[in-house]
């Protein structure tokens, strides 16, 4: 089965991590051949090329410039005419609205992968995407599925958790760990609290820093905040966080790092992962990455993380409860035994819900079932090469 994944490609976030994982672990499900198409050439497209996967750059598209949409659709049509794909997966409303009609005109089964539930009052982009009904909807969590029933209500859908690669081969050995800490200006004895997340206020950066400020009397903790701003408002937000750390008197204990190619080193050298979301998180790939590396996780008990974190691997705190967050941090900073207990449960939990082998096979089986179910519908051009 040949599957074309289509996304914008101008930013790097959870969708791109998912797609790069599919590309990296392609060999675990050889019956599904994945290819990639995107509008913008950059960091993500370079990563896919490095992995040796088929990739097409469709070209720059802007919704407010209709001629760019027409040109991109013509190029996409040419791509589909020259290559036989059994299914097209659109990652995001923007991609579905622009390129879905081309796939539909050729009778190629069309999938919309929802990475976030649409609002009950659809915005202009969601309304645009809603005009074209896909053949199937994939949701990245039960939270997304339950929050999207008003969006294509008659279209079948299924939850497929993001495949996330195990990091068990990257053993947290002391020499490697200490070398990373030396590189990151952190002592070997420090208790390192890590947050790796997009610069969006709903990720709870402010709340995280404010709780740490309540723990100034505790010795030896350090916080690593890892995030790479990509848009102007994100640069501004980063400066606001640095200013806040200074105002709280913890600027010497909070280290801000830009996004780096070897992001895994931060997980390998940390002790605790904390991301206290103040808004719903549809899923949370970084939580799974932390679990694979044996980091006990602290997060807010709502939305997608409820499907990832349980008592075997982390602590869930109530929403809008700064005291609970502070005490959760205190307990893990002070108790090595508690950290070790939760650390031991992390890899098991991560593998149970996000094993690349299991999730890629589930994706392949879902696409086969979908194409089989719609292949005999009248008016569809059958292009199935399973």
MOURGI-V794774 format. One line per field, one symbol per residue. ss: DSSP state (~ for helix, > for strand, _ for the rest). phi: phi as a letter, one per 40 degrees, with the letter a starting at -180 (. if undefined). A space follows every 50 residues. Layout:
ss = ???
phi = ???
This chain:
ss = _>>>>>>______~~~~~~~~~~~_~~~~___>>>>>>____~~~~~~~~ ____>>>________~~~~~~~~~~~~~~~~~____>>>>>_~~~~~~~~ ~~~~~____>>>>>_________~~~~~~~_____>>>>__~~~~~____ ______>>>______________~~~~~~~~~~_______>>>>>>____ ~~~_~~~~~~~~~_______>>>>>>_____~~~~~~~~~~~~~~~~___ ___>>>>______~~~~~~__>>>>_________~~~~~~~~___>>>>> __~~~~~______>>>>____~~~~~~~~~~~~~_~~~~~~~~~~~~~~~ ~~~~_~~~~~~~~~~~~~~~~~~~____________
phi = .bbbcbacgcbbaccccdcccdccbdccbccbccbbbacbcidccccccd cgccabbchdbbccbdccccccccccccccccbcbcabbcbhccccccbd dcccccgcdbbbccbaccccbccccccccccbcccabbbcacdccccbcc bfccccaacbcccbccbccccccddcccccccccfbccccccbbbbadcb dccgdcccccccccbdcccgcbbbbbabcbbdccccccccccccdcccgb ccbbbcbccbccccccccbcbabbacdbbcbdahcccccccdcgccbbac cafddccbcbccaabbbccfbdcccccccdccccbcccccccccccdccc ccbbddcccccccccccccccccbccccgcccbbbc
